Amino acid sequence: MSKLRRAKLFTKLDLQWGYNNVRVKEGDEWKTAFWTKYSLFETLVMLFGLSGAPGAFQAMMNEVFQDLLDITVIIYLDDILIFSQNPEEHKAHVKGVLWRPQEMQLFCKGSKCKFHKTRVECLGIIASDKGFSLDKLKIQAVQEWPTPTTVKQVQLFLGFANFVRRFVANFSQIARPLHNLVKKEVKWQWTEKEEGLFRELQQAIINAPVIVHANPTKPYFLETNALGATLGSVLSQRQEDRRLHPIGYLSESFNGAEQNYDTHDKELLVIIRSFEHWRIYLEGTTLPITVFTDHCNLEYWKESRTFNCCHARWHLLLAGFHFQIMYRPGKQSTKPDALSCRANHLEVPPRDQSMLPESVFSNIALILPEKEIQSQIEKYLDQDESLTEILEFFRHKSTAPPSVKRGFKDYEREAGLLLYQGRILVPDVNKLREELLCIYHNSPMAGHPGRQQPYGWTPWATTNPRVAKPGLLLAGNLGQRLLTRQRLQNMPKDLSSQTQVNPGTALRSTLQAMATRIL
């Protein structure tokens, strides 16, 4: 549809006999066999109803008009639409199209062809230089549609309505309960609620507005809104009458996880969904896109200094669009609100955004202050005889021969600590290793917190002689078969005198692996 933006004149052609113009491959005629009371017959041409017929016919048409597709002609099966900007071009375009079917011995049905028109019906849609609207015959058919009495009749109506959903604001929300009726596990019932939604969808199609052509030389206006479990947006442009006219509507539901987002994230997600839906129009615009929202905090979305990985992806996606966000109160945003503020929507209250006090945090670990841990490790490095050779190497590293350097290539010195393959070496002095193991593995609130698998470290892990050997990865290699399930315990009420650190928070770069792997 966007290819017709500059078109002023249209010609519509309709091929006669449709699929019957395609010859069945020689030797495959038996696949089209059908039985009558007279005998078994096989067809030489493609019949209507064959599963591969539409694709094969469309492929043939694309091959015939390959160099003209989306330039001067649009083809959908046997319907051919020729478009041009002026009469001179249009005459040449029509001639260039007509000789191709003639060469292929394809014929048009004259009664269905329209030449040199400023308005033309194609696939149930009226196309003109002003935009697109629904055909009056289609509107009349919807207006006279009888009330469905079976699942099959509901499917037929929804199939027809889905074809024109681009013209209908709030389509998915109105049609959702009707879609639920056609599910196998749902028992058929047609109540006043379904009748009301059926009539509402009828009226929405009958009163569908004209969808204007998108003009990249004019600024775009995007009106968005999110409420509860739904989102709605309208893409518009200002026309000659100085009023905004719709280019398209978008109405969707948030998925299960998205329904739990806070208000700020939901409002920002509506903008992202709209940009993705209309990317063909909005990406790379020279003029800024004006985004109207009823959430004033979105005006400062670029100034946020703390955001998670999801926000980082959103910022990266939004970087490809030239837009500005403007706050407009909800009372003035009637169009997008109509898409999302429906009474039959799932009510999802906004999530409380206030910070919880530290005393209610469940996943905490009581550990020594970071500087104290590091100072103890630095202090006892020289007292561990098993590390003497390694430390001596680093004192004379500059003069060490290459063969010695290769032998110690996995060791590093950083910030006074000794690292092996990026992990901290803990000296075996004064039970320092056992103390760290107790802190990170044996504490009821540390180690590997989790409701389903709360484990405690057995005493064997801190007394096994293998612990004293440098280079052992205790958390990864020791005693996995000896883990025992630990009984859940209540949290202490007063933790103010202890240092509280979230186990997901890493220490400095040199201490990042200490909580899970200690050498």
Phi, psi and omega per residue, in radians:
M1 nan -0.594 -3.128
S2 -1.190 -0.295 3.111
K3 -1.205 -0.321 -3.062
L4 -1.623 0.271 -3.025
R5 -1.036 -0.741 -3.077
R6 -1.743 0.049 -3.062
A7 -1.261 2.436 3.099
K8 -2.036 -0.538 -3.126
L9 -2.160 2.542 -3.086
F10 -2.354 2.546 2.979
T11 -2.303 2.319 -3.103
K12 -2.029 2.259 3.104
L13 -2.096 2.570 3.126
D14 -2.302 2.085 -3.119
L15 -1.269 2.466 3.111
Q16 -1.484 2.486 3.063
W17 1.316 -0.173 2.990
G18 0.902 -2.092 -3.058
Y19 -1.099 -0.415 -3.110
N20 -1.163 -0.148 3.090
N21 -1.360 -0.170 -3.088
V22 -1.742 2.197 3.115
R23 -1.408 2.311 3.050
V24 -1.207 2.400 -3.122
K25 -0.981 2.366 -3.115
E26 -1.079 2.239 -3.082
G27 1.753 -0.253 3.136
D28 -1.845 0.196 -3.109
E29 -1.087 -0.513 -3.108
W30 -1.091 -0.392 3.141
K31 -1.223 -0.298 -3.130
T32 -1.794 0.205 -3.040
A33 -1.122 2.512 3.050
F34 -2.509 2.653 -3.019
W35 -1.837 2.360 3.009
T36 -2.180 3.095 -3.140
K37 -1.245 -0.218 3.139
Y38 -1.592 -0.698 -3.114
S39 3.121 -3.044 3.055
L40 -1.651 2.247 -3.099
F41 -2.092 2.606 3.045
E42 -2.185 2.445 -3.096
T43 -1.667 2.587 3.098
L44 -1.613 -0.331 3.128
V45 -2.064 2.859 -3.085
M46 -1.264 2.307 -3.125
L47 -1.674 2.781 2.977
F48 -1.251 2.393 3.115
G49 1.852 -0.247 3.074
L50 -1.231 2.470 -3.036
S51 -1.095 -0.590 -3.118
G52 -1.668 0.088 -3.056
A53 -1.121 -0.865 -3.109
P54 -1.038 -0.785 -3.125
G55 -1.134 -0.729 -3.138
A56 -1.150 -0.716 -3.131
F57 -1.194 -0.729 3.122
Q58 -1.120 -0.659 3.104
A59 -1.114 -0.679 3.103
M60 -1.133 -0.760 -3.139
M61 -1.144 -0.686 3.110
N62 -1.117 -0.619 3.133
E63 -1.240 -0.650 -3.130
V64 -1.175 -0.712 -3.061
F65 -1.937 0.547 -2.975
Q66 -1.001 -0.782 -3.062
D67 -1.369 -0.097 -3.130
L68 -1.929 -0.137 -3.052
L69 -1.057 2.283 3.094
D70 1.092 0.172 3.043
I71 -1.852 -0.939 3.060
T72 -2.254 -0.071 -3.063
V73 -2.532 2.517 3.019
I74 -2.150 2.299 -3.044
I75 -2.214 2.269 2.981
Y76 -2.295 1.811 -3.078
L77 0.973 -2.022 -3.078
D78 -1.658 0.080 3.103
D79 -1.694 2.208 -3.122
I80 -2.101 2.165 3.128
L81 -2.056 2.081 3.113
I82 -1.819 2.330 -3.091
F83 -2.365 2.561 -3.124
S84 -2.621 2.928 -3.104
Q85 -1.640 -0.384 -3.121
N86 -2.596 2.854 -3.080
P87 -1.055 -0.685 -3.100
E88 -1.096 -0.837 3.115
E89 -1.117 -0.676 -3.055
H90 -1.137 -0.683 3.131
K91 -1.086 -0.753 3.119
A92 -1.180 -0.654 3.137
H93 -1.141 -0.719 -3.137
V94 -1.124 -0.747 3.109
K95 -1.096 -0.710 -3.136
G96 -1.146 -0.448 3.126
V97 -1.484 -0.683 -2.999
L98 -1.198 -0.567 -3.090
W99 -1.253 -0.362 -3.138
R100 -1.219 -0.851 3.040
P101 -1.051 -0.579 3.138
Q102 -1.098 -0.741 3.113
E103 -1.129 -0.588 -3.111
M104 -1.579 0.095 -3.115
Q105 1.012 0.731 3.008
L106 -1.831 2.484 -3.032
F107 -2.187 2.538 3.125
C108 -1.716 2.621 3.089
K109 -1.600 1.939 -3.003
G110 -1.022 -0.622 -3.080
S111 -1.186 -0.336 -3.131
K112 -1.817 0.035 -3.112
C113 -1.654 2.477 3.097
K114 -2.246 2.292 -3.061
F115 -2.056 2.409 3.000
H116 0.916 1.031 3.139
K117 -1.938 2.576 3.043
T118 -1.526 -0.306 3.042
R119 -2.358 2.344 -3.110
V120 -2.537 2.506 3.091
E121 -1.598 2.255 3.123
C122 -2.474 2.051 3.122
L123 1.020 0.640 3.091
G124 1.431 0.108 -3.137
I125 -2.135 2.363 3.100
I126 -1.548 2.081 3.129
A127 -1.853 2.389 3.099
S128 -2.631 -3.135 3.117
D129 -1.279 -0.212 3.124
K130 -1.526 -0.475 -3.100
G131 2.640 -2.568 -3.075
F132 -2.277 2.505 3.082
S133 -2.535 2.900 -3.129
L134 -1.411 2.537 3.103
D135 -1.156 2.433 -3.127
K136 -1.070 -0.586 3.115
L137 -1.156 -0.636 3.089
K138 -1.176 -0.721 3.121
I139 -1.108 -0.712 3.127
Q140 -1.139 -0.680 3.126
A141 -1.105 -0.687 3.102
V142 -1.187 -0.703 -3.112
Q143 -1.108 -0.588 -3.096
E144 -1.690 0.126 -3.094
W145 -1.156 2.211 -3.129
P146 -1.288 2.778 3.119
T147 -1.121 2.209 3.140
P148 -1.103 2.503 3.106
T149 -2.122 -0.110 3.123
T150 -2.401 2.893 3.099
V151 -1.085 -0.691 -3.134
K152 -1.065 -0.707 3.131
Q153 -1.178 -0.616 3.066
V154 -1.143 -0.714 3.116
Q155 -1.089 -0.705 3.123
L156 -1.107 -0.760 -3.129
F157 -1.163 -0.774 3.141
L158 -1.151 -0.616 3.090
G159 -1.100 -0.702 3.091
F160 -1.223 -0.766 -3.098
A161 -1.150 -0.592 -3.119
N162 -1.121 -0.459 -3.140
F163 -1.150 -0.495 -3.071
V164 -1.953 0.370 -3.052
R165 -1.145 -0.393 3.122
R166 -1.114 -0.417 -3.110
F167 -1.590 -0.129 -2.975
V168 -1.942 2.082 3.046
A169 -1.272 2.430 3.064
N170 1.166 0.523 -3.044
F171 -1.111 -0.867 -3.023
S172 -1.114 -0.620 -3.132
Q173 -1.241 -0.653 3.128
I174 -1.208 -0.713 -3.005
A175 -1.487 -0.202 -3.051
R176 -1.012 -0.865 3.125
P177 -1.065 -0.548 3.097
L178 -1.239 -0.628 3.065
H179 -1.118 -0.600 3.136
N180 -1.127 -0.475 -3.115
L181 -1.177 -0.459 -3.058
V182 -1.568 0.007 3.098
K183 -1.283 2.548 -3.062
K184 -1.132 -0.631 -3.055
E185 -1.427 -0.074 -3.112
V186 -1.703 2.248 3.115
K187 -1.318 2.393 -3.096
W188 -1.188 2.237 3.002
Q189 -2.733 2.332 -3.131
W190 -2.058 1.765 -3.095
T191 -1.853 -3.038 3.113
E192 -1.113 -0.535 3.114
K193 -1.110 -0.858 3.131
E194 -1.135 -0.648 3.112
E195 -1.111 -0.736 3.130
G196 -1.122 -0.711 3.116
L197 -1.185 -0.646 3.092
F198 -1.081 -0.790 3.122
R199 -1.191 -0.621 3.126
E200 -1.137 -0.713 3.110
L201 -1.191 -0.633 3.050
Q202 -1.019 -0.871 -3.115
Q203 -1.139 -0.608 3.121
A204 -1.127 -0.659 3.105
I205 -1.266 -0.713 -3.127
I206 -1.105 -0.680 -3.088
N207 -1.687 0.355 -3.119
A208 -1.069 2.346 -3.105
P209 -1.375 3.029 3.042
V210 -1.380 2.257 3.084
I211 -1.610 2.075 -3.060
V212 -1.458 2.829 3.067
H213 -1.257 2.492 3.034
A214 -1.354 2.321 -3.130
N215 -2.067 1.911 -3.080
P216 -1.164 -0.228 3.115
T217 -1.468 -0.125 3.128
K218 -1.928 2.663 3.119
P219 -1.244 2.603 3.089
Y220 -1.707 2.614 3.089
F221 -2.198 2.189 -3.116
L222 -2.068 2.095 3.121
E223 -1.867 2.132 -3.045
T224 -2.201 2.739 3.063
N225 -2.835 2.522 3.076
A226 -2.346 2.329 3.123
L227 -2.588 2.141 3.117
G228 1.131 -2.035 -3.042
A229 -1.819 0.127 -3.026
T230 -2.258 2.816 3.068
L231 -2.341 2.693 3.094
G232 -2.606 2.531 3.098
S233 -2.669 2.695 3.129
V234 -2.331 2.215 3.058
L235 -1.729 2.214 -3.044
S236 -2.396 2.886 2.989
Q237 -2.480 2.637 -3.137
R238 -1.448 2.259 -3.116
Q239 -1.775 -2.972 -3.064
E240 -1.065 -0.485 3.134
D241 -1.418 0.133 3.104
R242 1.177 0.302 3.118
R243 -1.989 2.689 3.120
L244 -1.397 2.277 3.098
H245 -2.099 2.460 -3.038
P246 -1.268 2.449 2.956
I247 -1.686 -0.500 3.114
G248 -3.093 2.842 3.120
Y249 -2.059 2.593 3.047
L250 -2.357 2.204 3.125
S251 -2.513 2.055 -3.109
E252 -2.443 3.046 3.054
S253 -1.958 2.555 3.017
F254 -1.265 2.552 3.060
N255 -1.341 -3.122 -3.022
G256 -0.996 -0.809 -3.120
A257 -1.231 -0.672 -3.106
E258 -1.167 -0.445 3.113
Q259 -1.152 -0.350 3.137
N260 -1.589 -0.016 3.115
Y261 -1.135 2.671 3.039
D262 -1.312 2.998 -3.020
T263 -1.042 -0.741 -3.116
H264 -1.056 -0.789 -3.109
D265 -1.196 -0.645 3.106
K266 -1.110 -0.789 -3.131
E267 -1.122 -0.654 3.104
L268 -1.240 -0.599 3.121
L269 -1.160 -0.588 3.079
V270 -1.060 -0.748 3.128
I271 -1.101 -0.739 -3.133
I272 -1.133 -0.778 3.120
R273 -1.071 -0.682 3.140
S274 -1.170 -0.750 3.109
F275 -1.096 -0.701 3.121
E276 -1.176 -0.676 -3.112
H277 -1.185 -0.706 -3.121
W278 -1.905 0.606 -3.111
R279 -1.007 -0.631 -3.103
I280 -1.040 -0.484 3.129
Y281 -1.676 -0.656 -2.877
L282 -1.658 -0.345 -3.090
E283 -1.380 2.260 3.070
G284 1.349 0.423 3.128
T285 -1.269 2.518 3.100
T286 -1.373 -0.648 3.106
L287 -1.571 2.504 -3.109
P288 -1.173 2.487 3.058
I289 -1.479 2.216 3.124
T290 -1.608 2.054 -3.133
V291 -1.847 2.053 3.097
F292 -1.649 2.265 3.116
T293 -2.439 2.660 3.107
D294 -1.689 0.231 3.094
H295 -1.951 1.795 -2.979
C296 -1.132 -0.478 -3.102
N297 -1.164 -0.335 3.137
L298 -1.181 -0.305 3.109
E299 -1.100 -0.349 -3.083
Y300 -1.993 0.465 -3.052
W301 -1.129 -0.528 -3.133
K302 -1.284 -0.322 -3.068
E303 -1.571 0.025 -3.134
S304 -1.152 2.366 -3.127
R305 -1.845 -0.283 3.132
T306 -2.172 2.077 3.080
F307 -2.679 2.770 -3.085
N308 -1.598 -2.996 -3.101
C309 -1.119 -0.631 3.119
C310 -1.097 -0.778 3.106
H311 -1.100 -0.645 3.133
A312 -1.100 -0.714 3.093
R313 -1.141 -0.701 3.118
W314 -1.107 -0.761 3.123
H315 -1.077 -0.669 3.132
L316 -1.160 -0.701 3.115
L317 -1.176 -0.772 -3.106
L318 -1.198 -0.320 3.126
A319 -1.144 -0.325 3.132
G320 -1.501 0.076 -3.108
F321 -2.165 2.498 3.131
H322 -1.733 1.770 -3.046
F323 -2.590 2.863 3.055
Q324 -2.368 2.449 -3.107
I325 -1.771 2.267 3.131
M326 -2.167 2.365 3.129
Y327 -1.435 2.327 3.046
R328 -2.448 2.182 -3.103
P329 -0.954 2.646 -3.087
G330 -1.025 -0.514 -3.138
K331 -1.115 -0.448 -3.135
Q332 -1.621 -0.091 -3.096
S333 -1.864 1.096 -3.031
T334 -1.235 -0.610 -3.068
K335 -1.182 -0.964 3.117
P336 -1.183 -0.537 3.106
D337 -1.099 -0.623 3.129
A338 -1.107 -0.424 -3.137
L339 -1.396 -0.468 -3.021
S340 -2.004 -0.468 -3.027
C341 -1.616 1.218 3.115
R342 -1.906 2.581 -3.064
A343 -1.183 -0.486 -3.076
N344 -1.567 0.183 3.089
H345 -1.346 2.713 3.046
L346 -1.182 2.166 -3.135
E347 -1.420 1.973 3.099
V348 -2.076 1.797 -3.108
P349 -1.125 2.582 3.104
P350 -1.061 2.512 -3.126
R351 -1.300 2.436 3.113
D352 -1.102 2.194 -3.057
Q353 -1.772 0.090 -3.135
S354 -1.326 2.564 -3.139
M355 -1.272 2.423 3.102
L356 -1.446 2.609 3.070
P357 -1.169 2.714 -3.075
E358 -1.107 -0.458 -3.057
S359 -1.180 -0.292 -3.128
V360 -1.710 -0.024 3.101
F361 -1.229 2.300 -3.094
S362 -1.650 -0.615 -3.083
N363 -1.615 1.491 3.126
I364 -2.293 2.765 3.086
A365 -2.283 2.325 3.112
L366 -1.589 1.896 -3.072
I367 -2.295 2.898 3.083
L368 -1.249 2.706 3.078
P369 -0.987 2.615 -3.056
E370 -1.013 -0.808 -3.095
K371 -1.126 -0.624 -3.135
E372 -1.178 -0.698 3.103
I373 -1.085 -0.835 -3.107
Q374 -1.112 -0.711 -3.119
S375 -1.149 -0.628 3.113
Q376 -1.171 -0.724 3.125
I377 -1.117 -0.768 3.116
E378 -1.084 -0.676 -3.069
K379 -1.155 -0.687 -3.022
Y380 -1.639 -0.019 -3.139
L381 -1.044 -0.787 -3.091
D382 -1.252 -0.268 -3.095
Q383 -1.582 -0.147 3.121
D384 -1.592 1.948 -3.076
E385 -1.126 -0.497 -3.127
S386 -1.199 -0.264 -3.128
L387 -1.813 0.046 -3.061
T388 -1.065 -0.803 -3.105
E389 -1.101 -0.667 -3.127
I390 -1.181 -0.781 -3.133
L391 -1.154 -0.622 3.112
E392 -1.124 -0.627 3.104
F393 -1.073 -0.753 -3.105
F394 -1.226 -0.438 3.095
R395 -1.236 -0.500 -3.121
H396 -2.126 0.563 -3.071
K397 -1.083 -0.655 -3.069
S398 -1.122 -0.499 -3.113
T399 -1.831 0.035 -3.118
A400 -1.243 2.485 3.102
P401 -1.180 2.769 -3.122
P402 -1.000 -0.639 -3.118
S403 -1.113 -0.640 3.108
V404 -1.234 -0.684 3.120
K405 -1.074 -0.675 3.119
R406 -1.135 -0.587 3.135
G407 -1.191 -0.454 -3.131
F408 -1.972 0.448 -3.060
K409 -1.180 -0.375 -3.127
D410 -1.489 -0.084 -3.099
Y411 -1.787 2.562 3.107
E412 -2.477 2.720 2.982
R413 -2.003 2.238 -3.124
E414 -2.616 2.200 3.086
A415 0.941 0.648 3.118
G416 1.429 -0.018 -3.126
L417 -1.834 2.788 3.083
L418 -1.901 2.165 -3.073
L419 -2.026 2.477 3.038
Y420 -2.101 1.999 -3.093
Q421 0.938 0.701 3.076
G422 1.473 -0.027 -3.115
R423 -1.984 2.615 -3.005
I424 -1.336 2.340 3.010
L425 -1.558 2.143 -3.140
V426 -1.780 2.101 -3.107
P427 -1.157 2.609 -3.139
D428 -1.606 1.265 -3.074
V429 -2.376 2.325 3.035
N430 0.924 0.663 3.078
K431 0.993 0.525 3.127
L432 -1.119 -0.686 3.130
R433 -1.108 -0.771 -3.123
E434 -1.095 -0.670 3.131
E435 -1.123 -0.749 3.128
L436 -1.165 -0.668 3.091
L437 -1.088 -0.712 3.117
C438 -1.117 -0.686 -3.119
I439 -1.147 -0.798 -2.981
Y440 -1.676 -0.226 -3.094
H441 -2.240 -0.538 -3.007
N442 -1.692 -0.228 3.123
S443 -1.226 2.431 3.120
P444 -1.073 -0.383 -3.073
M445 -1.893 0.145 -3.097
A446 -2.270 -2.948 3.131
G447 1.475 -1.782 -3.100
H448 -2.260 1.328 -3.072
P449 -1.142 2.595 3.116
G450 2.940 2.490 -3.069
R451 -1.221 -0.644 -3.034
Q452 -1.444 -0.585 -3.066
Q453 -2.243 1.179 3.083
P454 -1.450 1.770 -3.106
Y455 -1.805 2.668 3.000
G456 -2.064 2.583 -3.120
W457 -1.390 2.256 -3.110
T458 -1.300 2.706 3.131
P459 -1.015 -0.453 -3.129
W460 -1.010 -0.620 -3.039
A461 -1.151 -0.455 -3.106
T462 -1.670 -0.141 -3.127
T463 -1.991 -0.165 -3.124
N464 -1.108 2.315 -3.111
P465 -1.099 -0.330 3.139
R466 -1.144 -0.385 -3.125
V467 -1.082 -0.546 -3.050
A468 -1.329 -0.208 -3.088
K469 -1.442 2.249 3.123
P470 -1.180 2.559 3.087
G471 1.657 -0.063 3.121
L472 -1.414 2.386 3.073
L473 -1.685 1.659 -2.990
L474 -1.085 -0.867 -3.057
A475 -1.148 -0.507 -3.079
G476 -1.569 -0.482 -2.949
N477 -2.061 -0.349 -2.955
L478 -1.672 2.291 2.830
G479 0.996 0.613 3.139
Q480 -1.145 -0.532 -3.129
R481 -1.401 -0.169 -3.102
L482 -1.776 0.126 3.113
L483 -1.181 2.398 3.125
T484 -2.091 2.570 -3.113
R485 -1.249 2.291 -3.090
Q486 -1.727 2.461 3.125
R487 -1.247 2.403 3.104
L488 -1.117 2.428 -3.116
Q489 -2.232 2.643 3.114
N490 -1.224 2.617 3.091
M491 -1.359 2.519 3.033
P492 -1.154 2.507 -3.080
K493 -1.298 -0.676 -3.068
D494 -1.934 1.883 3.121
L495 -2.022 0.255 -3.030
S496 -1.151 -0.448 -3.088
S497 -1.488 -0.101 -3.103
Q498 -1.871 2.764 3.055
T499 -1.433 2.195 -3.090
Q500 -1.889 2.183 -3.139
V501 -2.346 2.227 3.060
N502 -1.159 2.280 -3.096
P503 -1.096 -0.363 3.095
G504 -1.370 -0.183 -3.135
T505 -1.533 2.113 -3.099
A506 -1.423 2.692 2.978
L507 -1.303 -2.989 3.108
R508 -1.029 2.922 -3.020
S509 -0.909 -0.566 -3.131
T510 -1.354 -0.272 -3.100
L511 -1.999 0.255 -3.006
Q512 -1.131 -0.630 -3.050
A513 -1.627 0.035 -3.013
M514 -1.124 -0.617 -3.018
A515 -1.173 -0.456 -3.062
T516 -2.033 -0.446 -3.110
R517 -2.396 2.034 -3.129
I518 -2.131 2.245 -3.115
L519 -1.609 nan nan
